[in-house]
Structure formats: C-alpha cells, structure tokens
Amino acid sequence: MSKEVISNKQAISIMVIFLSGTSSASLFGITAGKDVWMAVVLSVLAALITGIGFAKIHFDYPDKNLFDVLEICFGKIGGKIIGLLFTAYFFQTGIDVLSNITFFIQTVTLPETPRLATIFFIMLLCLWVAKEGTEVLGRWTEFFIPLYITAIFIAVILLIPKMELKNIQPMLYDGIKPVLRGAFYTFSFPFGEIVIFSAIFSSFQSKKFSFKVYIVSLLLGGIMVLIVSLTDLLVLGVDVASELYYPSYSVVSKIDVGNFLQRMEIIAALVMMLGGFVKVSVYLIAISKGLSKVFGYKSYRFLTTPAALLLISTSIFFHKSILEYDGWNNETWPYLAIVFQLFLPAILFFACEIKRMIRVDKKYGLG
C-alpha cells in the first residue's frame, strides 16, 4: 500500500471540517435542553482523551494505520476479524452521513428531486476524491477551510441582534442528567467519530505531530460546534430548535440587515455540503482501506468504486424517510457506535501498551 503523507495543516483541516460540517446543521445533544452547550464541552473533553490515545498509537506505530496496528496487537486472524468489524462500522456510519446530506437537500432545497439522483451526484464527487487519496483531500480542505470558517463567523455576527440570553437561562434547571445524556449523544456524533482518522492517517511529517493534530483539531472543531449550537439556542430557543431537523438553516434565514442583506440560507447550505462532502469521502477511503487490508490487497483505490456503489444502494433502502433516519440516530445508533468509538479503542490502546512494554523488556533483556 502506497505511503500517504499529509501536512499537519492539511490533517487539521480535514478533521475540523469533518467534525463540524454536518453536525453544525443539527443539534444532536438537544436532550440537554438549554444546557446543550455544556453537553458539547463535556463531549469534547471526552473526545480529547480518546484522541490522545489514538495519537499515542500513531506515535508508537509510525507509518501504520488502525488496520495494521490491529494485526500487530491481535495477530493476523484476530486483527482481520476486528478490522472487518471496524469496516462494517465505518460503512454503517457512511450510510448515515450520506442519508443526512440527501435528506437535508430534499428538505430545504430540492424536495421534488429523486433522492437517488442526489445521492448519485454527491457520491460521484466523493468517489473521485477517494480515488485520488488522502493527500488530495488534504490539499482540497486546506484551500477551502478559510472560506468555511469565514462563512460561519459572518453568519454568527449577523445574527447577534436576534440573540436572547434568556434562551439559555437558567442553567442546570433540570439537573445534570440531561446534560450527561446530551454529552453522550454529542460524543457519538460527531466527536467520537475521530476513530476513523486512525484508519485513514498513517504518516505525519513527524510522529510526535500526531498529538498536535488530534488535540488542535478537536479543540477547533469543538469550538465551531459550540458556537453554532449556542447561536441556534440563543436565536430560536430550545422549544423551537428541538422541533426542527436542521435548526441552523432556519436560524440563518432570520438574518436581516437593514432590509438589504436577507435570506442567507446559502451559508448554512454551504457549510453542510462542504462538511458532508469531506465526511463521505473520508468514510469511503476508510471503508476501502479496511477491505483491502482484510482481503490482503496492496492498494485500496480500486475498491473505492464498488464501496461507493454499495453505499448508494444501501443508503436508499436503509433510511427510507427523514423521520426513520432521525429515530435511528437518536434511539439506536449511539449505543452501537460507542462500542467502536470508545470500548474497542480502549482495548486496542491497552493491547498496544502491553505490546510496547514487552518489546522494551526484550530489547533490554528484562523479559
């Protein structure tokens, strides 16, 4: 498998857009009510712990991705089995992300357009990027991230006159339990999804930079999600926001500067589409890399086309409506995703540490 090396800035750009793009359109931790911002902060702190764990694995095993490390720690057969499970997780999450983008387009812009047509054209772009590899995706996100961040901050600044502080007061009125529940949901989407970067990243400019990439990306992505979540709550209030599938889109529609600058929904659509494009591309690369490792192929690129076609066909039948999609993501998927976002990575981290200590003992003749 060819070695793909990207710069720190490119890696951070991919991760920030991945984490904040599609999640900015929805308030996934709305179960926390007026304290959803606390849920976001707690989920970022939890993700920082897992992110540091992945960075440590990158540090101990340079030029290796998740699937390589699984075989090193659990043997060839055990590593392939767990790798296949992770690939299935990436595939299912890829279905959810693709469905989220297409439902967004259908709901707010093109309600009469067949969903299959929307999925096909989105996947066509993602397939091109996946075939080109992580390096091209890194250069693309590095170019677009200034536009992406600027669009979000312009929208937030223009919405300041519409914000009401009473919409987030009083704090902790219902206690800490709703906040913890909201933090759990917000961790599962999007911050726990950083596990995928252990699959697509293998080589950094220096192995010690892996810590910087994960920490900076989570902090920047967390700040973006926090700002958007607070803006949604301050403008709409928790009752209205909780009734909407895409509150950020409705919030941006309220921009009105002197009856001249109005109807700025294009900003929310731009953020959602950029984030969705990056996210689907990342999942497509991870799925292809997982399949190539499990079945022993040296290159993953020729597998991107069948993986893309499988994602298209499966997403059409798995989520038939936005109501069904919303129920799945709120009631079922977080409890399955946490296994791959927290429990299995924790087991992998401890297995790597044991393997490293055994290697050190043998090196110095202590074992």
C-alpha positions, 0 to 999 in steps of 0.5 A: 500500500502506497505511503500517504503523507499529509501536512499537519495543516492539511490533517487539521483541516480535514478533521475540523471540517469533518467534525463540524460540517454536518453536525453544525446543521443539527443539534444532536445533544438537544436532550440537554435542553438549554444546557446543550452547550455544556453537553458539547464541552463535556463531549469534547473533553471526552473526545480529547482523551480518546484522541490522545490515545489514538495519537499515542498509537500513531506515535508508537506505530509510525507509518501504520494505520488502525488496520495494521496496528490491529494485526500487530496487537491481535495477530493476523486472524484476530486483527482481520476479524476486528478490522472487518468489524471496524469496516462494517462500522465505518460503512454503517456510519457512511450510510448515515452521513450520506442519508443526512446530506440527501435528506437535508437537500430534499428538505430545504432545497430540492424536495421534488428531486429523486433522492437517488439522483442526489445521492448519485451526484454527491457520491460521484464527487466523493468517489473521485476524491477517494480515488485520488487519496488522502493527500488530495483531500488534504490539499482540497480542505486546506484551500477551502477551510478559510472560506468555511470558517469565514462563512460561519463567523459572518453568519454568527455576527449577523445574527447577534441582534436576534440573540436572547440570553434568556434562551439559555437561562437558567442553567442546570434547571433540570439537573445534570442528567440531561446534560450527561445524556446530551454529552453522550449523544454529542460524543457519538456524533460527531466527536467520537467519530475521530476513530476513523482518522486512525484508519485513514492517517498513517504518516505525519511529517513527524510522529510526535505531530500526531498529538498536535493534530488530534488535540488542535483539531478537536479543540477547533472543531469543538469550538465551531460546534459550540458556537453554532449550537449556542447561536441556534439556542440563543436565536430560536430557543430550545422549544423551537430548535428541538422541533426542527431537523436542521435548526441552523438553516432556519436560524440563518434565514432570520438574518436581516440587515437593514432590509438589504442583506436577507435570506442567507440560507446559502451559508448554512447550505454551504457549510453542510455540503462542504462538511458532508462532502469531506465526511463521505469521502473520508468514510469511503477511503476508510471503508476501502482501506479496511477491505483491502487490508482484510482481503490482503490487497496492496492498494485500496483505490480500486475498491473505492468504486464498488464501496461507493456503489454499495453505499448508494444502494444501501443508503436508499433502502436503509433510511427510507424517510427523514423521520426513520433516519432521525429515530435511528440516530437518536434511539439506536445508533449511539449505543452501537457506535460507542462500542467502536468509538470508545470500548474497542479503542480502549482495548486496542490502546491497552493491547498496544501498551502491553505490546510496547512494554514487552518489546522494551523488556526484550530489547533490554533483556528484562523479559 
